[in-house]
Amino acid sequence: MPENNRPPEMHVGPFRFTSVGVRIDGKPSVEAWKGPLQFALWCQKAGPWWIGDLLNAGDDAFGETFYAMCEGAISGDQLNRYASVARRVPIRNRRPSQSWSAHAAVARLDDAGQRRLLALAEKNGWSSEELRAEARRVTT
């Protein structure tokens, strides 16, 4: 926690984001809500990638003790899953239109297989489960 013992906040206009919610100062117009809402949705979708990439880079730089920084935040299993998928699916293969779960479904495939199946999932509107089934089919 910061020295002043207040939890960190991030401000987007009149919207104050904290780890447990959003406080809104005044009565912003409906137009003022668009950016903060899009930001929150973007963070939700990008969060697993950010965590995984940070864990992998931190582990490379500082070793296993780096994970201790996350102790108690979320389960160790989930941290390992974020790191594993981020390590196996390089940024060049990641598709913003596809969920993190979709990428997890193809993480065991080689680069070309990841790109091919993610493109097919995008084109055909496959769910993560449909993509997972297709990934299993091509690896057996």
C-alpha positions as CSV (number, residue, x, y, z in Angstrom):
1,M,0.0,0.0,0.0
2,P,1.3,3.5,-0.6
3,E,2.9,5.4,2.2
4,N,-0.3,7.3,3.0
5,N,-2.1,4.0,3.7
6,R,-4.7,4.7,1.0
7,P,-5.2,2.0,-1.7
8,P,-4.1,3.0,-5.1
9,E,-6.5,4.8,-7.4
10,M,-6.6,5.5,-11.1
11,H,-8.6,8.5,-12.4
12,V,-10.3,8.6,-15.8
13,G,-12.1,11.9,-15.7
14,P,-14.7,11.9,-12.9
15,F,-14.3,8.1,-12.5
16,R,-12.0,6.9,-9.7
17,F,-11.0,3.2,-10.2
18,T,-9.8,1.2,-7.1
19,S,-9.2,-2.5,-6.5
20,V,-12.7,-2.9,-5.2
21,G,-14.9,-0.6,-7.3
22,V,-15.4,2.7,-9.1
23,R,-16.5,6.0,-7.5
24,I,-18.0,8.6,-9.7
25,D,-17.7,12.3,-8.9
26,G,-20.7,14.4,-9.8
27,K,-23.1,13.4,-12.5
28,P,-21.2,12.9,-15.8
29,S,-23.0,12.8,-19.1
30,V,-23.8,9.5,-20.8
31,E,-21.0,10.4,-23.3
32,A,-18.5,10.6,-20.5
33,W,-19.2,7.0,-19.5
34,K,-18.0,5.5,-22.8
35,G,-14.3,5.8,-22.3
36,P,-14.2,4.5,-18.7
37,L,-16.5,1.6,-19.5
38,Q,-14.5,0.6,-22.6
39,F,-11.3,0.9,-20.4
40,A,-12.8,-1.4,-17.8
41,L,-13.8,-4.0,-20.4
42,W,-10.4,-3.8,-22.0
43,C,-8.7,-4.3,-18.7
44,Q,-10.8,-7.4,-18.0
45,K,-9.9,-8.9,-21.3
46,A,-6.2,-7.9,-21.2
47,G,-5.6,-8.7,-17.6
48,P,-4.7,-12.4,-17.9
49,W,-2.2,-11.5,-20.7
50,W,-0.6,-8.7,-18.6
51,I,-0.3,-10.9,-15.6
52,G,1.2,-13.8,-17.6
53,D,3.7,-11.6,-19.5
54,L,4.7,-9.8,-16.2
55,L,5.2,-13.1,-14.4
56,N,7.3,-14.5,-17.2
57,A,9.5,-11.4,-17.6
58,G,9.8,-11.1,-13.8
59,D,10.7,-14.8,-13.5
60,D,13.4,-14.4,-16.2
61,A,14.8,-11.3,-14.5
62,F,14.6,-12.3,-10.8
63,G,13.9,-16.0,-10.6
64,E,11.2,-18.0,-8.7
65,T,11.1,-15.5,-5.8
66,F,9.3,-13.0,-8.2
67,Y,6.1,-15.0,-7.8
68,A,6.1,-14.1,-4.0
69,M,5.0,-10.6,-5.0
70,C,1.6,-12.1,-6.0
71,E,1.2,-14.2,-2.9
72,G,-2.4,-14.1,-1.7
73,A,-3.7,-12.1,-4.6
74,I,-5.0,-15.1,-6.6
75,S,-4.2,-18.8,-6.4
76,G,-0.8,-20.1,-7.4
77,D,-2.5,-22.4,-9.9
78,Q,-4.2,-19.5,-11.7
79,L,-0.9,-17.6,-11.7
80,N,0.8,-20.6,-13.3
81,R,-1.9,-20.9,-15.9
82,Y,-1.6,-17.2,-16.9
83,A,2.2,-17.6,-17.1
84,S,2.0,-20.8,-19.1
85,V,-0.5,-19.6,-21.7
86,A,1.4,-16.3,-22.1
87,R,4.7,-18.2,-22.5
88,R,3.3,-20.6,-25.1
89,V,1.2,-18.2,-27.1
90,P,3.5,-15.4,-28.3
91,I,2.2,-11.9,-28.8
92,R,2.4,-12.3,-32.6
93,N,-0.2,-15.1,-32.4
94,R,-2.6,-13.4,-30.1
95,R,-5.9,-12.1,-31.5
96,P,-7.8,-9.3,-29.7
97,S,-11.1,-10.7,-31.0
98,Q,-10.5,-14.0,-29.2
99,S,-10.8,-14.6,-25.5
100,W,-7.9,-15.6,-23.3
101,S,-9.6,-19.0,-22.9
102,A,-9.6,-19.4,-26.7
103,H,-5.8,-18.9,-26.6
104,A,-5.4,-21.3,-23.7
105,A,-7.2,-23.9,-25.9
106,V,-4.5,-23.7,-28.6
107,A,-1.5,-23.1,-26.3
108,R,-0.1,-26.6,-26.8
109,L,0.0,-26.3,-30.6
110,D,3.0,-25.0,-32.5
111,D,3.0,-21.4,-33.8
112,A,1.4,-22.2,-37.2
113,G,-1.3,-24.4,-35.6
114,Q,-2.1,-21.6,-33.1
115,R,-2.4,-19.0,-35.9
116,R,-4.5,-21.3,-38.1
117,L,-7.0,-22.4,-35.4
118,L,-7.4,-18.9,-33.9
119,A,-8.1,-17.6,-37.4
120,L,-10.7,-20.3,-38.0
121,A,-12.3,-19.6,-34.7
122,E,-12.5,-15.9,-35.5
123,K,-13.9,-16.6,-39.0
124,N,-16.4,-19.3,-37.9
125,G,-17.4,-17.7,-34.5
126,W,-16.3,-20.8,-32.5
127,S,-16.7,-20.7,-28.8
128,S,-13.6,-21.5,-26.6
129,E,-15.0,-25.1,-26.1
130,E,-15.4,-25.6,-29.8
131,L,-11.9,-24.4,-30.4
132,R,-10.6,-26.6,-27.6
133,A,-12.3,-29.6,-29.3
134,E,-10.7,-28.7,-32.6
135,A,-7.3,-28.3,-31.0
136,R,-7.6,-31.8,-29.4
137,R,-8.7,-33.2,-32.8
138,V,-5.7,-31.9,-34.7
139,T,-3.2,-33.0,-32.0
140,T,-4.4,-36.7,-31.8
